[in-house]
């Protein structure tokens, strides 16, 4: 079977029709409905609290106090968005569009949709417009380190410097405060949140906010820099500003007997599969599937690729579960809300019922290359959704080997995030409703953020991605310049 991994297809729409109820009362009632629903049906919250210490109920209560006297819709939606951010899940939030089956099931009218599309644009603008600040800083070994030198207002921060504080607050504490304002990631080695895009897409910052930054330098005095989110810094290399989402690529390298498949996104492979079948009969010692920077799409993409490669069936355990949520029935027929809770998960703070609990067998296609060699999945910290599902699949299947960096994300398989509509304001939201429980013994295991062969990418790699964007992993560049890919192709990881 093919089970949709956590897919980035979820959004919403609505109009705000308060009826006869006063606006402030409608906002309070709907905020309570939203947060009650998340506490009851978003099963990650209690697990994440055990790992990160974030008390969602306390965060929701603090946000509710800010609704006193509020009568403008944008402020209400911003506070709802912040409550959804507390879930720290990129599939939970205020989004657009709505699926056709949901329009009918939830009574979403064309008027609802048009109004909320406009409102969602205002929320997006609040998050991003007028805040172009982007620093060439990467998170490495618990530090936010400059991978390029940059300057602003006659102050230069040298390459290799690392950020110590923001407005006098240690940077780790500043990032922890962003829980309401943007999705963060979790460093399991240091038990701390981290942010791969400091000061960007941050609902808690306005263009005029002052950011006093202090950097430590190698062998020199600290550097103090004051900027606002509206500023731009000058960098020693220009930042890529071209198009994204390039197509998949394939190369056969006869000198090493290697096949390289570059997958920048999980979209249909089309002609690449025909190109792959043309390699039948060639000596192949290893395959590298490069998914660095892949934010997901359709699980069927990587599933179909593996079907075209392997000689024997691949078997793994699928165990996706949820709390008894009536909305799930719109997205899968496998849900039985009256089922008994799953046994064996007493270490988790939530009682789950099973959605899928089975052995999944991937069968070779009729045109498979019939390979028994290692298949490496090369990943970086910026994979997500169905790309993360492939990473987790590699962890569970012996023929596949994941190589690279952990992401800090909550990964694994799941169902389509359901849509809900608030009764008074008609504000719609999605939320993650399932948890991948395969090979889970403790709360942290639910993140499924594994890599079998850890490789720390050099700081220079971040500079290359900054300058070239998706071209940094295009095969015409990476086959010549990427040390980690070249090591894989040379067989240096074959026996690890």
C-alpha angles and dihedrals in degrees: 000000000000115000117195109243117217098304126199095230104111132109140121153229140201148139125238110243111166099181113199097328117107112260096240092050090049091052093049093046093049093045088054091049091050097049094042089053093050093049091050104037108022097085096188094068099076092042093049090050090059090052104037104021093235108148103208094189091055091046091051092049091052092049091050091061088062090062093070108121094359114145103156117096098221093058090049092050091046091054091048089050090051090051089052090048089058086069086065091212122127091213092058116078153076105302146145147266122044123218117243093243089056095052091062097038094050100033095242108172129207087250090054090051097047093048095047093046087061092046092049089053090054090052090049091049091051089053098046119007117100092011107095096150110136121165122201091238128133130192109243128161092345094310133106098227129186110239092186130030113251138180143201130179094355093310118116125198108201125225110268095033116128132214115251105174147000117214089344093307119116107257091240090058092045091053091048088057090059092072091105095043109048143356112277133185133238125241103206093189093058100026091234141117118249134191122215093192106043115201093000126118088001115157090197096061128075124200092256099050115123117236114192105193127191119197129191116219134205106266095340144088120287116269120227118204128177119200140149129224086254093062130091125209128218113242131195089240125036118248119245112256102169132107124304136204101066120187127265118273136203132199131178114204108196094185090068099021089240134146118203121196116187111202112181092173139006099255128127112298095213112167092016090074090054089049089050094052088055089069093068109132095022117122107255122183100171143003125214118199106194110203099161111148092010109144095188141251123171124007088209089072097065092034090058091047092054091047087058094051113041131082098203133038116272115224128196138157119255117197114167117167141176142184115261098281118162092209092067091072090072091064106037136022091210095079120106109179091192094057118121116260116267116263125229101043101095090131089067120082094225133069109228135196118209125254099173121008109163149100111273115210121197109202124205113253123243089257098043121145087230096227126177095177125108116285111207122203107205111203139170132197091275102071121109146161113010091003087058088049089057090050090052091046089054089053091055101041119069098215091057122068124191116217129185137033136348114243105215088228131120101252138168133091129315147146130273108289107252124238124234130185123211111235103230106030095030088226110160128208140173128223137185105258103178141057129208105232098177109131092356120150102151136022096265090057089067089073090068088201098153136151119180098202108033114210121176110217114227119253088245089067090064089053090052092051089047091056102035103028111194088355089074089075098034106122095236087064106029096050088060102035112021110099096192094050091046090052091052092050091048090058097248091136098041096104102032 
